[in-house]
Amino acid sequence: MKKQLLMLDTRAWLTDLDLRACLPEDRSHLLDLMCIAEDGKPKGFVTLGNGTAVPDGQIARMMNIDEDAWMAARDRLIASKRIHRTESGSIYIARMVRDAEIAASAKEGGARGGNPNIVTGRKAPRAKAITLKFYLSQLPDSLADDADVRDAVGEWLEYRDRKRFVLTTDAVDRQVSKLRHLKPEQAAMWLRCAVDKQWRGLYPPPAQYMEEIDEKARSEATKKAKEEQVRKRRAHEQRQRAIEEAVDQVSALRTKSDRARLYTKLRDQHGKKFADQVADLVAFRAEMAKKHGT
């Protein structure tokens, strides 16, 4: 059996204040999870040999603690952002996932010849820039034809170019393999999450990120609803003022012919309903004036 070596920054482990703030037993559980995730598929994920997520009960047994104790520790580690959970419930360690992506990218670059400025004896071929058109051509039609996905891919490529993260065709193939089975709204969220989290690769959005997106959407919906209420109220007030002004204009006219011409003008400008409301209000005021002898 091949020996696996866990890359551990011992100085950070002993001096990182956020990490040292975790309970000693939680740090012990985190180290166990890192050992499991080292063999995860993909690397950094707490999975079984076939790539499926390890159930909470099995994780507890692997750590020799009861399930309730593990669940409490898990929630504390998630709250402190030492571990994360995907929408499907898989646990992963973000730093290990990012390191694995960087290592894969470096390995791929080395296979292509490394840095042509320092490789001696030969020139390594430069990778061509990945265009939006090429990236979309690799996606299934169900994603490539979606406007939101196209925008998200554009944001992803622009972000990588801004950060000077080289994107090769092999890396595109790996990313597309993760996206092709997703729905358009899910694929767009994966891409935007990677940009927001400043990741080098595409990974399932953490549950906390999903909650933030949902909260933002609810806030936007509430804001739009309030703006719509204000718009309708102002439109109603403006219409009522226009009706009042029209009633005053009609009341000032003494002949039926003059009033008829004005009603025709109001109907042409504002519609039949507006003219009828003016006529009803004029009649009501006339009746009240007659009743009270004014």
C-alpha positions in Angstrom: 0.0 0.0 0.0 1.4 3.4 -1.0 2.4 5.6 1.9 0.5 8.9 2.0 2.3 12.0 3.5 0.2 14.8 4.9 1.5 18.3 4.1 1.1 20.3 7.4 2.3 23.8 8.1 3.4 23.1 11.7 4.2 26.8 12.5 0.7 27.8 11.4 -0.8 24.9 13.4 0.9 26.2 16.6 0.6 29.9 16.1 -2.6 30.6 14.1 -4.9 32.5 16.6 -8.2 31.4 15.0 -7.1 27.8 15.0 -5.8 27.9 18.6 -9.1 29.4 19.7 -10.7 26.0 18.8 -11.2 23.5 21.5 -8.3 21.0 21.8 -10.6 18.1 21.0 -11.8 19.9 17.9 -8.3 20.4 16.7 -7.7 16.7 17.2 -10.8 15.9 15.2 -9.7 18.3 12.5 -6.4 16.5 12.2 -8.2 13.2 11.8 -10.4 14.7 9.1 -7.3 16.1 7.2 -5.8 12.6 7.2 -9.0 11.2 5.7 -9.3 14.0 3.2 -5.7 13.4 2.1 -7.0 10.2 0.4 -10.4 11.8 -0.6 -11.8 11.8 -4.1 -11.3 14.6 -4.9 -8.5 15.4 -2.6 -9.5 17.5 0.4 -13.0 16.0 0.6 -13.9 13.5 3.4 -15.1 10.7 1.2 -15.1 6.9 0.9 -12.9 5.1 -1.7 -15.7 5.4 -4.3 -15.9 9.2 -3.8 -19.2 9.2 -1.8 -19.4 11.4 1.3 -18.7 9.6 4.6 -21.9 9.6 6.8 -21.7 11.3 10.2 -22.1 8.1 12.0 -19.2 6.5 10.3 -17.0 9.5 10.9 -17.8 9.2 14.6 -16.8 5.6 14.6 -13.6 6.3 12.8 -12.7 8.9 15.5 -13.8 6.5 18.3 -16.4 9.0 19.7 -20.2 8.9 19.9 -22.2 10.4 17.1 -23.6 13.3 19.2 -20.1 14.4 20.3 -19.0 14.3 16.7 -22.0 16.3 15.5 -21.3 19.0 18.1 -17.6 19.1 17.1 -18.6 19.2 13.4 -20.9 22.2 14.0 -18.2 24.1 15.9 -15.6 23.4 13.2 -18.0 24.6 10.5 -18.8 27.8 12.5 -15.1 28.5 12.9 -14.6 27.9 9.1 -12.0 25.1 9.7 -14.2 22.7 7.6 -17.0 23.4 5.1 -20.1 21.5 3.9 -21.4 21.3 0.3 -25.1 21.5 -0.4 -25.2 17.7 -0.7 -23.6 17.3 2.7 -20.0 16.4 1.8 -17.4 17.8 4.2 -14.3 19.3 2.8 -11.3 21.3 3.9 -11.0 24.4 1.7 -7.2 24.8 2.1 -6.5 21.2 1.1 -8.8 21.5 -1.9 -7.0 24.7 -3.1 -3.6 23.2 -2.5 -4.5 20.1 -4.6 -5.7 22.3 -7.4 -2.5 24.3 -7.4 -0.4 21.1 -7.3 -2.4 19.7 -10.3 -1.9 23.0 -12.2 1.9 23.0 -11.4 2.2 19.4 -12.5 0.4 20.1 -15.7 2.7 23.1 -16.3 5.8 21.0 -15.6 4.6 18.4 -18.1 4.4 21.2 -20.7 8.0 22.2 -20.1 7.7 24.6 -17.1 8.7 28.2 -17.4 10.3 28.8 -20.8 12.5 31.5 -19.3 14.4 29.1 -17.0 14.1 25.8 -18.8 17.5 25.2 -20.5 18.2 23.5 -23.8 14.7 23.8 -25.3 11.7 26.2 -25.5 8.4 25.1 -23.9 5.2 25.9 -25.9 3.1 28.7 -24.5 -0.5 27.8 -23.7 -3.0 29.8 -25.7 -5.4 32.0 -23.8 -8.8 30.3 -23.2 -11.5 32.4 -24.8 -15.2 32.7 -23.8 -16.2 31.1 -27.1 -13.9 28.1 -26.6 -15.0 27.5 -22.9 -18.7 27.7 -23.9 -18.0 25.3 -26.8 -16.9 22.7 -24.3 -20.1 22.9 -22.2 -23.2 21.0 -23.0 -25.9 23.0 -24.9 -28.1 23.1 -21.8 -25.5 25.3 -20.1 -23.9 27.1 -23.1 -27.3 28.4 -24.2 -28.2 29.8 -20.8 -27.5 33.6 -20.6 -26.8 33.5 -16.9 -24.2 30.7 -17.3 -22.5 32.6 -20.2 -22.3 35.7 -18.0 -20.9 33.6 -15.1 -18.2 32.0 -17.4 -17.2 35.5 -18.6 -16.8 36.7 -15.0 -14.8 33.5 -14.2 -12.4 34.0 -17.1 -12.0 37.7 -16.4 -11.2 37.0 -12.7 -8.6 34.4 -13.7 -7.0 36.7 -16.2 -7.0 39.5 -13.6 -5.3 37.2 -11.0 -3.0 35.9 -13.8 -4.1 32.3 -13.1 -3.2 30.4 -16.3 -6.1 28.3 -17.6 -5.1 25.4 -19.8 -7.3 23.2 -22.0 -6.8 20.3 -19.5 -8.0 22.5 -16.7 -11.1 23.5 -18.7 -11.8 19.8 -19.3 -11.7 19.1 -15.5 -13.9 22.1 -14.8 -16.4 21.2 -17.5 -16.6 17.6 -16.2 -17.8 19.1 -12.9 -20.3 21.5 -14.5 -21.9 19.3 -17.1 -24.2 17.4 -14.8 -25.5 20.6 -13.0 -28.5 22.6 -13.8 -27.9 26.1 -15.3 -28.6 28.0 -12.1 -26.3 25.6 -10.1 -23.4 25.9 -12.7 -23.7 29.7 -12.6 -23.5 29.6 -8.8 -20.4 27.3 -8.8 -18.6 29.8 -11.1 -19.6 32.9 -9.1 -18.8 31.2 -5.8 -15.3 30.5 -7.1 -14.9 34.2 -8.1 -16.3 35.4 -4.7 -14.1 33.1 -2.7 -11.0 33.7 -5.0 -10.5 30.1 -5.7 -8.3 28.7 -8.5 -10.7 25.9 -9.4 -14.4 25.0 -9.2 -15.8 23.4 -6.1 -19.3 22.9 -4.5 -20.4 26.2 -2.9 -20.3 25.9 1.0 -23.6 25.9 2.8 -22.8 29.2 4.3 -22.3 30.8 0.9 -25.7 29.4 -0.2 -27.3 31.0 2.8 -25.7 34.3 2.1 -26.9 34.2 -1.5 -30.5 33.3 -0.3 -30.4 36.2 2.2 -29.2 38.6 -0.5 -31.9 37.4 -2.9 -34.5 37.9 -0.1 -33.2 41.4 0.6 -33.2 42.3 -3.1 -36.8 41.0 -3.4 -37.9 43.0 -0.3 -36.2 46.1 -1.6 -37.9 45.8 -5.0 -41.2 45.2 -3.4 -40.9 48.4 -1.3 -39.8 50.4 -4.3 -42.8 49.1 -6.3 -45.1 50.1 -3.4 -43.6 53.6 -3.4 -44.0 53.8 -7.1 -47.6 52.8 -7.1 -48.4 55.1 -4.2 -46.8 58.1 -6.0 -48.6 57.2 -9.3 -51.9 57.0 -7.4 -51.3 60.3 -5.7 -50.4 61.9 -9.0 -53.5 60.5 -10.6 -55.7 61.8 -7.8 -54.2 65.3 -8.2 -54.8 65.2 -11.9 -58.5 64.2 -11.3 -58.9 67.0 -8.7 -57.5 69.5 -11.2 -59.8 68.2 -14.0 -62.9 68.4 -11.7 -62.1 72.0 -10.9 -61.7 72.7 -14.6 -65.1 71.1 -15.4 -66.8 72.8 -12.5 -65.7 76.2 -13.8 -67.4 75.7 -17.1 -71.1 76.7 -17.3 -72.4 75.2 -20.5 -72.9 71.6 -21.3 -71.2 71.9 -24.7 -68.0 73.3 -23.0 -68.1 70.5 -20.5 -68.6 67.9 -23.3 -65.6 69.2 -25.2 -63.5 69.0 -22.0 -64.6 65.5 -21.3 -63.7 64.5 -24.8 -60.2 66.0 -24.4 -59.7 64.2 -21.0 -60.8 60.9 -22.6 -58.3 61.3 -25.4 -55.5 62.3 -23.1 -56.0 60.0 -20.1 -58.5 57.3 -21.2 -62.2 56.6 -20.6 -61.8 55.5 -17.0 -60.2 58.8 -16.0 -62.9 60.9 -17.7 -65.6 58.8 -16.1 -64.0 59.3 -12.6 -63.9 63.1 -13.2 -67.6 63.1 -14.3 -68.7 61.0 -11.3 -66.8 63.3 -8.9 -68.3 66.4 -10.6 -71.8 65.0 -10.2 -71.2 64.0 -6.6 -70.0 67.5 -5.7 -72.9 69.1 -7.5 -75.3 66.8 -5.5 -73.7 67.7 -2.2 -73.8 71.4 -3.0 -77.5 71.2 -3.9 -78.2 69.2 -0.8 -76.5 71.7 1.5 -77.8 74.7 -0.5 -74.4 76.0 -1.4 
